[in-house]
């Protein structure tokens, strides 16, 4: 088996470093996407909470309208 030449060692080191840099870049990009999606989820949860509050208020108002209509029918 021939010993590796300096050129081959440099080429192997370059490939290893290039692979490491690419993987590190991919990981960083994926972490940014995950963080972005987590922020979107938090926004959706906040919006969902607001919608729930609005629906609860609407439900209360509808019940009040029903009561007013019932009283109106009784008064006739």
PQR file with spaces between the fields and no chain letter, atoms N, CA, C, O and H, PARSE charges and radii, in Angstrom:
ATOM       1  N    UNK     1       0.847   -1.170    0.000 -0.4000 1.5000
ATOM       2  CA   UNK     1       0.000    0.000    0.000 -0.0000 2.0000
ATOM       3  C    UNK     1       0.895    1.236    0.000  0.5500 1.7000
ATOM       4  O    UNK     1       1.807    1.356    0.818 -0.5500 1.4000
ATOM       5  N    UNK     2       0.627    2.130   -0.908 -0.4000 1.5000
ATOM       6  CA   UNK     2       1.440    3.337   -1.022 -0.0000 2.0000
ATOM       7  C    UNK     2       1.062    4.327    0.076  0.5500 1.7000
ATOM       8  O    UNK     2      -0.118    4.533    0.360 -0.5500 1.4000
ATOM       9  H    UNK     2      -0.114    2.032   -1.573  0.4000 1.0000
ATOM      10  N    UNK     3       2.047    4.919    0.672 -0.4000 1.5000
ATOM      11  CA   UNK     3       1.717    5.957    1.647 -0.0000 2.0000
ATOM      12  C    UNK     3       1.103    7.170    0.939  0.5500 1.7000
ATOM      13  O    UNK     3       1.411    7.465   -0.216 -0.5500 1.4000
ATOM      14  H    UNK     3       3.006    4.752    0.441  0.4000 1.0000
ATOM      15  N    UNK     4       0.236    7.851    1.664 -0.4000 1.5000
ATOM      16  CA   UNK     4      -0.440    9.011    1.084 -0.0000 2.0000
ATOM      17  C    UNK     4       0.538   10.164    0.897  0.5500 1.7000
ATOM      18  O    UNK     4       1.382   10.434    1.751 -0.5500 1.4000
ATOM      19  H    UNK     4      -0.014    7.611    2.603  0.4000 1.0000
ATOM      20  N    UNK     5       0.404   10.822   -0.217 -0.4000 1.5000
ATOM      21  CA   UNK     5       1.258   11.970   -0.486 -0.0000 2.0000
ATOM      22  C    UNK     5       0.671   13.203    0.188  0.5500 1.7000
ATOM      23  O    UNK     5      -0.478   13.208    0.630 -0.5500 1.4000
ATOM      24  H    UNK     5      -0.282   10.604   -0.911  0.4000 1.0000
ATOM      25  N    UNK     6       1.467   14.217    0.252 -0.4000 1.5000
ATOM      26  CA   UNK     6       1.020   15.485    0.836 -0.0000 2.0000
ATOM      27  C    UNK     6      -0.198   15.999    0.075  0.5500 1.7000
ATOM      28  O    UNK     6      -1.148   16.493    0.682 -0.5500 1.4000
ATOM      29  H    UNK     6       2.401   14.213   -0.107  0.4000 1.0000
ATOM      30  N    UNK     7      -0.171   15.884   -1.239 -0.4000 1.5000
ATOM      31  CA   UNK     7      -1.282   16.347   -2.072 -0.0000 2.0000
ATOM      32  C    UNK     7      -2.576   15.623   -1.703  0.5500 1.7000
ATOM      33  O    UNK     7      -3.623   16.257   -1.569 -0.5500 1.4000
ATOM      34  H    UNK     7       0.601   15.482   -1.732  0.4000 1.0000
ATOM      35  N    UNK     8      -2.513   14.319   -1.541 -0.4000 1.5000
ATOM      36  CA   UNK     8      -3.693   13.547   -1.177 -0.0000 2.0000
ATOM      37  C    UNK     8      -4.202   13.916    0.211  0.5500 1.7000
ATOM      38  O    UNK     8      -5.410   14.015    0.429 -0.5500 1.4000
ATOM      39  H    UNK     8      -1.663   13.804   -1.649  0.4000 1.0000
ATOM      40  N    UNK     9      -3.274   14.120    1.151 -0.4000 1.5000
ATOM      41  CA   UNK     9      -3.669   14.512    2.512 -0.0000 2.0000
ATOM      42  C    UNK     9      -4.352   15.879    2.514  0.5500 1.7000
ATOM      43  O    UNK     9      -5.344   16.084    3.213 -0.5500 1.4000
ATOM      44  H    UNK     9      -2.294   14.040    0.974  0.4000 1.0000
ATOM      45  N    UNK    10      -3.815   16.807    1.728 -0.4000 1.5000
ATOM      46  CA   UNK    10      -4.418   18.140    1.634 -0.0000 2.0000
ATOM      47  C    UNK    10      -5.799   18.039    1.000  0.5500 1.7000
ATOM      48  O    UNK    10      -6.736   18.712    1.431 -0.5500 1.4000
ATOM      49  H    UNK    10      -3.009   16.639    1.160  0.4000 1.0000
ATOM      50  N    UNK    11      -5.925   17.192   -0.028 -0.4000 1.5000
ATOM      51  CA   UNK    11      -7.225   17.020   -0.683 -0.0000 2.0000
ATOM      52  C    UNK    11      -8.240   16.417    0.276  0.5500 1.7000
ATOM      53  O    UNK    11      -9.384   16.869    0.333 -0.5500 1.4000
ATOM      54  H    UNK    11      -5.165   16.646   -0.378  0.4000 1.0000
ATOM      55  N    UNK    12      -7.835   15.407    1.025 -0.4000 1.5000
ATOM      56  CA   UNK    12      -8.738   14.779    2.010 -0.0000 2.0000
ATOM      57  C    UNK    12      -9.134   15.781    3.080  0.5500 1.7000
ATOM      58  O    UNK    12     -10.303   15.858    3.459 -0.5500 1.4000
ATOM      59  H    UNK    12      -6.906   15.040    0.979  0.4000 1.0000
ATOM      60  N    UNK    13      -8.162   16.555    3.574 -0.4000 1.5000
ATOM      61  CA   UNK    13      -8.474   17.577    4.585 -0.0000 2.0000
ATOM      62  C    UNK    13      -9.439   18.612    4.024  0.5500 1.7000
ATOM      63  O    UNK    13     -10.351   19.060    4.719 -0.5500 1.4000
ATOM      64  H    UNK    13      -7.212   16.493    3.267  0.4000 1.0000
ATOM      65  N    UNK    14      -9.235   18.993    2.753 -0.4000 1.5000
ATOM      66  CA   UNK    14     -10.139   19.964    2.124 -0.0000 2.0000
ATOM      67  C    UNK    14     -11.553   19.430    2.013  0.5500 1.7000
ATOM      68  O    UNK    14     -12.517   20.156    2.255 -0.5500 1.4000
ATOM      69  H    UNK    14      -8.495   18.629    2.188  0.4000 1.0000
ATOM      70  N    UNK    15     -11.680   18.166    1.650 -0.4000 1.5000
ATOM      71  CA   UNK    15     -13.008   17.554    1.544 -0.0000 2.0000
ATOM      72  C    UNK    15     -13.673   17.499    2.917  0.5500 1.7000
ATOM      73  O    UNK    15     -14.859   17.803    3.047 -0.5500 1.4000
ATOM      74  H    UNK    15     -10.897   17.576    1.454  0.4000 1.0000
ATOM      75  N    UNK    16     -12.923   17.119    3.926 -0.4000 1.5000
ATOM      76  CA   UNK    16     -13.477   17.042    5.286 -0.0000 2.0000
ATOM      77  C    UNK    16     -13.923   18.423    5.756  0.5500 1.7000
ATOM      78  O    UNK    16     -15.017   18.567    6.301 -0.5500 1.4000
ATOM      79  H    UNK    16     -11.960   16.872    3.820  0.4000 1.0000
ATOM      80  N    UNK    17     -13.095   19.428    5.553 -0.4000 1.5000
ATOM      81  CA   UNK    17     -13.445   20.789    5.971 -0.0000 2.0000
ATOM      82  C    UNK    17     -14.642   21.299    5.180  0.5500 1.7000
ATOM      83  O    UNK    17     -15.543   21.919    5.745 -0.5500 1.4000
ATOM      84  H    UNK    17     -12.206   19.311    5.110  0.4000 1.0000
ATOM      85  N    UNK    18     -14.656   21.039    3.861 -0.4000 1.5000
ATOM      86  CA   UNK    18     -15.786   21.471    3.039 -0.0000 2.0000
ATOM      87  C    UNK    18     -17.088   20.820    3.474  0.5500 1.7000
ATOM      88  O    UNK    18     -18.126   21.479    3.536 -0.5500 1.4000
ATOM      89  H    UNK    18     -13.924   20.535    3.402  0.4000 1.0000
ATOM      90  N    UNK    19     -17.037   19.538    3.774 -0.4000 1.5000
ATOM      91  CA   UNK    19     -18.226   18.821    4.252 -0.0000 2.0000
ATOM      92  C    UNK    19     -18.695   19.390    5.586  0.5500 1.7000
ATOM      93  O    UNK    19     -19.893   19.578    5.797 -0.5500 1.4000
ATOM      94  H    UNK    19     -16.194   19.002    3.725  0.4000 1.0000
ATOM      95  N    UNK    20     -17.757   19.662    6.484 -0.4000 1.5000
ATOM      96  CA   UNK    20     -18.107   20.230    7.784 -0.0000 2.0000
ATOM      97  C    UNK    20     -18.790   21.590    7.620  0.5500 1.7000
ATOM      98  O    UNK    20     -19.811   21.862    8.252 -0.5500 1.4000
ATOM      99  H    UNK    20     -16.783   19.509    6.313  0.4000 1.0000
ATOM     100  N    UNK    21     -18.217   22.436    6.770 -0.4000 1.5000
ATOM     101  CA   UNK    21     -18.792   23.771    6.558 -0.0000 2.0000
ATOM     102  C    UNK    21     -20.186   23.664    5.967  0.5500 1.7000
ATOM     103  O    UNK    21     -21.093   24.377    6.395 -0.5500 1.4000
ATOM     104  H    UNK    21     -17.388   22.215    6.257  0.4000 1.0000
ATOM     105  N    UNK    22     -20.374   22.775    4.982 -0.4000 1.5000
ATOM     106  CA   UNK    22     -21.685   22.617    4.370 -0.0000 2.0000
ATOM     107  C    UNK    22     -22.709   22.124    5.389  0.5500 1.7000
ATOM     108  O    UNK    22     -23.823   22.644    5.457 -0.5500 1.4000
ATOM     109  H    UNK    22     -19.637   22.196    4.635  0.4000 1.0000
ATOM     110  N    UNK    23     -22.330   21.125    6.176 -0.4000 1.5000
ATOM     111  CA   UNK    23     -23.244   20.610    7.191 -0.0000 2.0000
ATOM     112  C    UNK    23     -23.580   21.680    8.230  0.5500 1.7000
ATOM     113  O    UNK    23     -24.731   21.803    8.650 -0.5500 1.4000
ATOM     114  H    UNK    23     -21.425   20.703    6.121  0.4000 1.0000
ATOM     115  N    UNK    24     -22.587   22.441    8.637 -0.4000 1.5000
ATOM     116  CA   UNK    24     -22.812   23.506    9.624 -0.0000 2.0000
ATOM     117  C    UNK    24     -23.761   24.557    9.048  0.5500 1.7000
ATOM     118  O    UNK    24     -24.637   25.052    9.757 -0.5500 1.4000
ATOM     119  H    UNK    24     -21.652   22.341    8.296  0.4000 1.0000
ATOM     120  N    UNK    25     -23.596   24.898    7.777 -0.4000 1.5000
ATOM     121  CA   UNK    25     -24.479   25.867    7.119 -0.0000 2.0000
ATOM     122  C    UNK    25     -25.906   25.327    7.040  0.5500 1.7000
ATOM     123  O    UNK    25     -26.867   26.051    7.301 -0.5500 1.4000
ATOM     124  H    UNK    25     -22.884   24.496    7.201  0.4000 1.0000
ATOM     125  N    UNK    26     -26.037   24.041    6.675 -0.4000 1.5000
ATOM     126  CA   UNK    26     -27.365   23.432    6.593 -0.0000 2.0000
ATOM     127  C    UNK    26     -28.044   23.408    7.956  0.5500 1.7000
ATOM     128  O    UNK    26     -29.236   23.691    8.067 -0.5500 1.4000
ATOM     129  H    UNK    26     -25.257   23.452    6.463  0.4000 1.0000
ATOM     130  N    UNK    27     -27.292   23.074    8.978 -0.4000 1.5000
ATOM     131  CA   UNK    27     -27.849   23.031   10.335 -0.0000 2.0000
ATOM     132  C    UNK    27     -28.298   24.420   10.763  0.5500 1.7000
ATOM     133  O    UNK    27     -29.371   24.573   11.347 -0.5500 1.4000
ATOM     134  H    UNK    27     -26.323   22.844    8.888  0.4000 1.0000
ATOM     135  N    UNK    28     -27.492   25.426   10.481 -0.4000 1.5000
ATOM     136  CA   UNK    28     -27.853   26.801   10.840 -0.0000 2.0000
ATOM     137  C    UNK    28     -29.124   27.230   10.117  0.5500 1.7000
ATOM     138  O    UNK    28     -29.999   27.852   10.718 -0.5500 1.4000
ATOM     139  H    UNK    28     -26.621   25.302   10.008  0.4000 1.0000
ATOM     140  N    UNK    29     -29.231   26.900    8.824 -0.4000 1.5000
ATOM     141  CA   UNK    29     -30.418   27.252    8.048 -0.0000 2.0000
ATOM     142  C    UNK    29     -31.664   26.548    8.610  0.5500 1.7000
ATOM     143  O    UNK    29     -32.727   27.156    8.730 -0.5500 1.4000
ATOM     144  H    UNK    29     -28.519   26.395    8.335  0.4000 1.0000
ATOM     145  N    UNK    30     -31.518   25.267    8.952 -0.4000 1.5000
ATOM     146  CA   UNK    30     -32.647   24.525    9.508 -0.0000 2.0000
ATOM     147  C    UNK    30     -33.055   25.062   10.880  0.5500 1.7000
ATOM     148  O    UNK    30     -34.244   25.137   11.190 -0.5500 1.4000
ATOM     149  H    UNK    30     -30.654   24.774    8.855  0.4000 1.0000
ATOM     150  N    UNK    31     -32.076   25.433   11.696 -0.4000 1.5000
ATOM     151  CA   UNK    31     -32.398   26.022   12.997 -0.0000 2.0000
ATOM     152  C    UNK    31     -33.161   27.334   12.829  0.5500 1.7000
ATOM     153  O    UNK    31     -34.077   27.626   13.598 -0.5500 1.4000
ATOM     154  H    UNK    31     -31.110   25.372   11.445  0.4000 1.0000
ATOM     155  N    UNK    32     -32.784   28.121   11.827 -0.4000 1.5000
ATOM     156  CA   UNK    32     -33.493   29.378   11.568 -0.0000 2.0000
ATOM     157  C    UNK    32     -34.927   29.100   11.136  0.5500 1.7000
ATOM     158  O    UNK    32     -35.849   29.801   11.553 -0.5500 1.4000
ATOM     159  H    UNK    32     -32.040   27.884   11.202  0.4000 1.0000
ATOM     160  N    UNK    33     -35.119   28.079   10.302 -0.4000 1.5000
ATOM     161  CA   UNK    33     -36.478   27.730    9.879 -0.0000 2.0000
ATOM     162  C    UNK    33     -37.319   27.265   11.060  0.5500 1.7000
ATOM     163  O    UNK    33     -38.489   27.630   11.182 -0.5500 1.4000
ATOM     164  H    UNK    33     -34.370   27.509    9.963  0.4000 1.0000
ATOM     165  N    UNK    34     -36.719   26.459   11.926 -0.4000 1.5000
ATOM     166  CA   UNK    34     -37.441   25.980   13.107 -0.0000 2.0000
ATOM     167  C    UNK    34     -37.825   27.156   13.988  0.5500 1.7000
ATOM     168  O    UNK    34     -38.956   27.226   14.469 -0.5500 1.4000
ATOM     169  H    UNK    34     -35.769   26.162   11.826  0.4000 1.0000
ATOM     170  N    UNK    35     -36.909   28.069   14.204 -0.4000 1.5000
ATOM     171  CA   UNK    35     -37.192   29.249   15.031 -0.0000 2.0000
ATOM     172  C    UNK    35     -38.308   30.083   14.410  0.5500 1.7000
ATOM     173  O    UNK    35     -39.195   30.568   15.113 -0.5500 1.4000
ATOM     174  H    UNK    35     -35.991   28.013   13.813  0.4000 1.0000
ATOM     175  N    UNK    36     -38.260   30.244   13.100 -0.4000 1.5000
ATOM     176  CA   UNK    36     -39.298   30.997   12.401 -0.0000 2.0000
ATOM     177  C    UNK    36     -40.649   30.319   12.561  0.5500 1.7000
ATOM     178  O    UNK    36     -41.656   30.980   12.815 -0.5500 1.4000
ATOM     179  H    UNK    36     -37.540   29.850   12.529  0.4000 1.0000
ATOM     180  N    UNK    37     -40.670   28.996   12.412 -0.4000 1.5000
ATOM     181  CA   UNK    37     -41.929   28.266   12.557 -0.0000 2.0000
ATOM     182  C    UNK    37     -42.446   28.329   13.983  0.5500 1.7000
ATOM     183  O    UNK    37     -43.657   28.404   14.192 -0.5500 1.4000
ATOM     184  H    UNK    37     -39.852   28.459   12.206  0.4000 1.0000
ATOM     185  N    UNK    38     -41.557   28.302   14.970 -0.4000 1.5000
ATOM     186  CA   UNK    38     -41.989   28.433   16.363 -0.0000 2.0000
ATOM     187  C    UNK    38     -42.621   29.798   16.603  0.5500 1.7000
ATOM     188  O    UNK    38     -43.617   29.913   17.317 -0.5500 1.4000
ATOM     189  H    UNK    38     -40.574   28.241   14.800  0.4000 1.0000
ATOM     190  N    UNK    39     -42.035   30.833   16.002 -0.4000 1.5000
ATOM     191  CA   UNK    39     -42.621   32.175   16.136 -0.0000 2.0000
ATOM     192  C    UNK    39     -43.981   32.235   15.467  0.5500 1.7000
ATOM     193  O    UNK    39     -44.895   32.872   15.991 -0.5500 1.4000
ATOM     194  H    UNK    39     -41.226   30.740   15.422  0.4000 1.0000
ATOM     195  N    UNK    40     -44.137   31.584   14.315 -0.4000 1.5000
ATOM     196  CA   UNK    40     -45.428   31.546   13.640 -0.0000 2.0000
ATOM     197  C    UNK    40     -46.456   30.811   14.481  0.5500 1.7000
ATOM     198  O    UNK    40     -47.613   31.224   14.554 -0.5500 1.4000
ATOM     199  H    UNK    40     -43.395   31.066   13.890  0.4000 1.0000
ATOM     200  N    UNK    41     -46.038   29.724   15.116 -0.4000 1.5000
ATOM     201  CA   UNK    41     -46.950   28.962   15.975 -0.0000 2.0000
ATOM     202  C    UNK    41     -47.392   29.820   17.149  0.5500 1.7000
ATOM     203  O    UNK    41     -48.568   29.813   17.512 -0.5500 1.4000
ATOM     204  H    UNK    41     -45.098   29.389   15.057  0.4000 1.0000
ATOM     205  N    UNK    42     -46.467   30.556   17.746 -0.4000 1.5000
ATOM     206  CA   UNK    42     -46.823   31.431   18.868 -0.0000 2.0000
ATOM     207  C    UNK    42     -47.817   32.496   18.419  0.5500 1.7000
ATOM     208  O    UNK    42     -48.763   32.812   19.142 -0.5500 1.4000
ATOM     209  H    UNK    42     -45.511   30.562   17.452  0.4000 1.0000
ATOM     210  N    UNK    43     -47.602   33.053   17.216 -0.4000 1.5000
ATOM     211  CA   UNK    43     -48.537   34.049   16.685 -0.0000 2.0000
ATOM     212  C    UNK    43     -49.912   33.442   16.464  0.5500 1.7000
ATOM     213  O    UNK    43     -50.927   34.066   16.774 -0.5500 1.4000
ATOM     214  H    UNK    43     -46.835   32.797   16.630  0.4000 1.0000
ATOM     215  N    UNK    44     -49.951   32.223   15.927 -0.4000 1.5000
ATOM     216  CA   UNK    44     -51.232   31.555   15.700 -0.0000 2.0000
ATOM     217  C    UNK    44     -51.945   31.250   17.015  0.5500 1.7000
ATOM     218  O    UNK    44     -53.166   31.379   17.107 -0.5500 1.4000
ATOM     219  H    UNK    44     -49.127   31.716   15.674  0.4000 1.0000
ATOM     220  N    UNK    45     -51.190   30.849   18.020 -0.4000 1.5000
ATOM     221  CA   UNK    45     -51.798   30.587   19.327 -0.0000 2.0000
ATOM     222  C    UNK    45     -52.370   31.876   19.913  0.5500 1.7000
ATOM     223  O    UNK    45     -53.447   31.866   20.510 -0.5500 1.4000
ATOM     224  H    UNK    45     -50.199   30.744   17.945  0.4000 1.0000
ATOM     225  N    UNK    46     -51.655   32.976   19.744 -0.4000 1.5000
ATOM     226  CA   UNK    46     -52.138   34.259   20.242 -0.0000 2.0000
ATOM     227  C    UNK    46     -53.410   34.656   19.490  0.5500 1.7000
ATOM     228  O    UNK    46     -54.379   35.115   20.094 -0.5500 1.4000
ATOM     229  H    UNK    46     -50.781   32.984   19.260  0.4000 1.0000
ATOM     230  N    UNK    47     -53.397   34.473   18.163 -0.4000 1.5000
ATOM     231  CA   UNK    47     -54.579   34.776   17.360 -0.0000 2.0000
ATOM     232  C    UNK    47     -55.741   33.877   17.754  0.5500 1.7000
ATOM     233  O    UNK    47     -56.883   34.331   17.824 -0.5500 1.4000
ATOM     234  H    UNK    47     -52.609   34.100   17.672  0.4000 1.0000
ATOM     235  N    UNK    48     -55.456   32.609   18.012 -0.4000 1.5000
ATOM     236  CA   UNK    48     -56.489   31.665   18.427 -0.0000 2.0000
ATOM     237  C    UNK    48     -57.106   32.103   19.745  0.5500 1.7000
ATOM     238  O    UNK    48     -58.317   31.991   19.937 -0.5500 1.4000
ATOM     239  H    UNK    48     -54.528   32.241   17.955  0.4000 1.0000
ATOM     240  N    UNK    49     -56.283   32.596   20.643 -0.4000 1.5000
ATOM     241  CA   UNK    49     -56.777   33.086   21.931 -0.0000 2.0000
ATOM     242  C    UNK    49     -57.692   34.291   21.717  0.5500 1.7000
ATOM     243  O    UNK    49     -58.741   34.400   22.352 -0.5500 1.4000
ATOM     244  H    UNK    49     -55.299   32.687   20.487  0.4000 1.0000
ATOM     245  N    UNK    50     -57.293   35.193   20.823 -0.4000 1.5000
ATOM     246  CA   UNK    50     -58.124   36.364   20.532 -0.0000 2.0000
ATOM     247  C    UNK    50     -59.444   35.951   19.903  0.5500 1.7000
ATOM     248  O    UNK    50     -60.491   36.500   20.248 -0.5500 1.4000
ATOM     249  H    UNK    50     -56.441   35.105   20.308  0.4000 1.0000
ATOM     250  N    UNK    51     -59.411   34.999   18.993 -0.4000 1.5000
ATOM     251  CA   UNK    51     -60.640   34.525   18.351 -0.0000 2.0000
ATOM     252  C    UNK    51     -61.547   33.877   19.390  0.5500 1.7000
ATOM     253  O    UNK    51     -62.760   34.083   19.370 -0.5500 1.4000
ATOM     254  H    UNK    51     -58.561   34.553   18.713  0.4000 1.0000
ATOM     255  N    UNK    52     -60.975   33.106   20.285 -0.4000 1.5000
ATOM     256  CA   UNK    52     -61.771   32.464   21.330 -0.0000 2.0000
ATOM     257  C    UNK    52     -62.464   33.506   22.206  0.5500 1.7000
ATOM     258  O    UNK    52     -63.634   33.355   22.560 -0.5500 1.4000
ATOM     259  H    UNK    52     -59.989   32.938   20.302  0.4000 1.0000
ATOM     260  N    UNK    53     -61.731   34.562   22.551 -0.4000 1.5000
ATOM     261  CA   UNK    53     -62.331   35.629   23.362 -0.0000 2.0000
ATOM     262  C    UNK    53     -63.464   36.311   22.602  0.5500 1.7000
ATOM     263  O    UNK    53     -64.514   36.611   23.171 -0.5500 1.4000
ATOM     264  H    UNK    53     -60.781   34.684   22.264  0.4000 1.0000
ATOM     265  N    UNK    54     -63.240   36.552   21.305 -0.4000 1.5000
ATOM     266  CA   UNK    54     -64.279   37.203   20.501 -0.0000 2.0000
ATOM     267  C    UNK    54     -65.503   36.303   20.368  0.5500 1.7000
ATOM     268  O    UNK    54     -66.634   36.784   20.428 -0.5500 1.4000
ATOM     269  H    UNK    54     -62.387   36.308   20.843  0.4000 1.0000
ATOM     270  N    UNK    55     -65.287   35.007   20.190 -0.4000 1.5000
ATOM     271  CA   UNK    55     -66.412   34.076   20.098 -0.0000 2.0000
ATOM     272  C    UNK    55     -67.178   33.988   21.415  0.5500 1.7000
ATOM     273  O    UNK    55     -68.405   33.887   21.417 -0.5500 1.4000
ATOM     274  H    UNK    55     -64.368   34.616   20.142  0.4000 1.0000
ATOM     275  N    UNK    56     -66.470   34.026   22.512 -0.4000 1.5000
ATOM     276  CA   UNK    56     -67.131   34.011   23.826 -0.0000 2.0000
ATOM     277  C    UNK    56     -67.988   35.260   24.000  0.5500 1.7000
ATOM     278  O    UNK    56     -69.116   35.172   24.486 -0.5500 1.4000
ATOM     279  H    UNK    56     -65.473   34.108   22.510  0.4000 1.0000
ATOM     280  N    UNK    57     -67.475   36.405   23.615 -0.4000 1.5000
ATOM     281  CA   UNK    57     -68.235   37.657   23.690 -0.0000 2.0000
ATOM     282  C    UNK    57     -69.457   37.593   22.778  0.5500 1.7000
ATOM     283  O    UNK    57     -70.546   38.020   23.164 -0.5500 1.4000
ATOM     284  H    UNK    57     -66.559   36.477   23.220  0.4000 1.0000
ATOM     285  N    UNK    58     -69.278   37.057   21.564 -0.4000 1.5000
ATOM     286  CA   UNK    58     -70.388   36.908   20.631 -0.0000 2.0000
ATOM     287  C    UNK    58     -71.454   35.992   21.209  0.5500 1.7000
ATOM     288  O    UNK    58     -72.645   36.274   21.077 -0.5500 1.4000
ATOM     289  H    UNK    58     -68.394   36.710   21.251  0.4000 1.0000
ATOM     290  N    UNK    59     -71.052   34.909   21.841 -0.4000 1.5000
ATOM     291  CA   UNK    59     -71.983   33.974   22.459 -0.0000 2.0000
ATOM     292  C    UNK    59     -72.788   34.664   23.559  0.5500 1.7000
ATOM     293  O    UNK    59     -74.004   34.496   23.651 -0.5500 1.4000
ATOM     294  H    UNK    59     -70.084   34.680   21.948  0.4000 1.0000
ATOM     295  N    UNK    60     -72.102   35.433   24.379 -0.4000 1.5000
ATOM     296  CA   UNK    60     -72.795   36.161   25.451 -0.0000 2.0000
ATOM     297  C    UNK    60     -73.795   37.167   24.877  0.5500 1.7000
ATOM     298  O    UNK    60     -74.914   37.304   25.372 -0.5500 1.4000
ATOM     299  H    UNK    60     -71.114   35.570   24.304  0.4000 1.0000
ATOM     300  N    UNK    61     -73.365   37.868   23.822 -0.4000 1.5000
ATOM     301  CA   UNK    61     -74.263   38.850   23.199 -0.0000 2.0000
ATOM     302  C    UNK    61     -75.469   38.177   22.563  0.5500 1.7000
ATOM     303  O    UNK    61     -76.576   38.709   22.641 -0.5500 1.4000
ATOM     304  H    UNK    61     -72.456   37.757   23.420  0.4000 1.0000
ATOM     305  N    UNK    62     -75.284   37.030   21.941 -0.4000 1.5000
ATOM     306  CA   UNK    62     -76.405   36.304   21.352 -0.0000 2.0000
ATOM     307  C    UNK    62     -77.385   35.831   22.420  0.5500 1.7000
ATOM     308  O    UNK    62     -78.601   35.888   22.233 -0.5500 1.4000
ATOM     309  H    UNK    62     -74.385   36.598   21.878  0.4000 1.0000
ATOM     310  N    UNK    63     -76.842   35.367   23.535 -0.4000 1.5000
ATOM     311  CA   UNK    63     -77.728   34.957   24.634 -0.0000 2.0000
ATOM     312  C    UNK    63     -78.532   36.139   25.157  0.5500 1.7000
ATOM     313  O    UNK    63     -79.705   35.992   25.498 -0.5500 1.4000
ATOM     314  H    UNK    63     -75.855   35.321   23.687  0.4000 1.0000
ATOM     315  N    UNK    64     -77.908   37.303   25.221 -0.4000 1.5000
ATOM     316  CA   UNK    64     -78.618   38.498   25.662 -0.0000 2.0000
ATOM     317  C    UNK    64     -79.722   38.863   24.669  0.5500 1.7000
ATOM     318  O    UNK    64     -80.820   39.249   25.070 -0.5500 1.4000
ATOM     319  H    UNK    64     -76.955   37.422   24.944  0.4000 1.0000
ATOM     320  N    UNK    65     -79.428   38.740   23.375 -0.4000 1.5000
ATOM     321  CA   UNK    65     -80.442   39.027   22.355 -0.0000 2.0000
ATOM     322  C    UNK    65     -81.593   38.035   22.478  0.5500 1.7000
ATOM     323  O    UNK    65     -82.755   38.424   22.357 -0.5500 1.4000
ATOM     324  H    UNK    65     -78.536   38.426   23.050  0.4000 1.0000
ATOM     325  N    UNK    66     -81.294   36.777   22.715 -0.4000 1.5000
ATOM     326  CA   UNK    66     -82.351   35.776   22.892 -0.0000 2.0000
ATOM     327  C    UNK    66     -83.247   36.141   24.073  0.5500 1.7000
ATOM     328  O    UNK    66     -84.471   36.039   23.994 -0.5500 1.4000
ATOM     329  H    UNK    66     -80.351   36.461   22.814  0.4000 1.0000
ATOM     330  N    UNK    67     -82.621   36.567   25.165 -0.4000 1.5000
ATOM     331  CA   UNK    67     -83.408   36.953   26.341 -0.0000 2.0000
ATOM     332  C    UNK    67     -84.297   38.159   26.031  0.5500 1.7000
ATOM     333  O    UNK    67     -85.462   38.201   26.428 -0.5500 1.4000
ATOM     334  H    UNK    67     -81.626   36.650   25.229  0.4000 1.0000
ATOM     335  N    UNK    68     -83.738   39.130   25.325 -0.4000 1.5000
ATOM     336  CA   UNK    68     -84.526   40.313   24.977 -0.0000 2.0000
ATOM     337  C    UNK    68     -85.692   39.940   24.059  0.5500 1.7000
ATOM     338  O    UNK    68     -86.799   40.453   24.225 -0.5500 1.4000
ATOM     339  H    UNK    68     -82.792   39.096   25.003  0.4000 1.0000
ATOM     340  N    UNK    69     -85.453   39.064   23.109 -0.4000 1.5000
ATOM     341  CA   UNK    69     -86.534   38.614   22.223 -0.0000 2.0000
ATOM     342  C    UNK    69     -87.587   37.849   22.999  0.5500 1.7000
ATOM     343  O    UNK    69     -88.779   38.018   22.741 -0.5500 1.4000
ATOM     344  H    UNK    69     -84.554   38.647   22.975  0.4000 1.0000
ATOM     345  N    UNK    70     -87.185   37.019   23.934 -0.4000 1.5000
ATOM     346  CA   UNK    70     -88.133   36.266   24.760 -0.0000 2.0000
ATOM     347  C    UNK    70     -88.971   37.216   25.609  0.5500 1.7000
ATOM     348  O    UNK    70     -90.183   37.036   25.727 -0.5500 1.4000
ATOM     349  H    UNK    70     -86.216   36.882   24.143  0.4000 1.0000
ATOM     350  N    UNK    71     -88.337   38.219   26.197 -0.4000 1.5000
ATOM     351  CA   UNK    71     -89.087   39.212   27.003 -0.0000 2.0000
ATOM     352  C    UNK    71     -90.066   39.964   26.123  0.5500 1.7000
ATOM     353  O    UNK    71     -91.190   40.252   26.535 -0.5500 1.4000
ATOM     354  H    UNK    71     -87.353   38.365   26.101  0.4000 1.0000
ATOM     355  N    UNK    72     -89.635   40.282   24.903 -0.4000 1.5000
ATOM     356  CA   UNK    72     -90.490   41.006   23.969 -0.0000 2.0000
ATOM     357  C    UNK    72     -91.722   40.171   23.634  0.5500 1.7000
ATOM     358  O    UNK    72     -92.828   40.704   23.546 -0.5500 1.4000
ATOM     359  H    UNK    72     -88.723   40.048   24.568  0.4000 1.0000
ATOM     360  N    UNK    73     -91.535   38.863   23.448 -0.4000 1.5000
ATOM     361  CA   UNK    73     -92.671   37.965   23.166 -0.0000 2.0000
ATOM     362  C    UNK    73     -93.612   37.878   24.349  0.5500 1.7000
ATOM     363  O    UNK    73     -94.828   37.811   24.173 -0.5500 1.4000
ATOM     364  H    UNK    73     -90.636   38.431   23.520  0.4000 1.0000
ATOM     365  N    UNK    74     -93.059   37.879   25.556 -0.4000 1.5000
ATOM     366  CA   UNK    74     -93.896   37.796   26.754 -0.0000 2.0000
ATOM     367  C    UNK    74     -94.697   39.074   26.964  0.5500 1.7000
ATOM     368  O    UNK    74     -95.824   39.034   27.458 -0.5500 1.4000
ATOM     369  H    UNK    74     -92.071   37.933   25.698  0.4000 1.0000
ATOM     370  N    UNK    75     -94.119   40.193   26.594 -0.4000 1.5000
ATOM     371  CA   UNK    75     -94.787   41.482   26.797 -0.0000 2.0000
ATOM     372  C    UNK    75     -95.951   41.659   25.824  0.5500 1.7000
ATOM     373  O    UNK    75     -96.828   42.483   26.083 -0.5500 1.4000
ATOM     374  H    UNK    75     -93.203   40.226   26.194  0.4000 1.0000
ATOM     375  N    UNK    76     -95.994   40.930   24.732 -0.4000 1.5000
ATOM     376  CA   UNK    76     -97.076   41.107   23.751 -0.0000 2.0000
ATOM     377  C    UNK    76     -98.332   40.477   24.200  0.5500 1.7000
ATOM     378  O    UNK    76     -99.338   40.533   23.494 -0.5500 1.4000
ATOM     379  H    UNK    76     -95.282   40.260   24.521  0.4000 1.0000
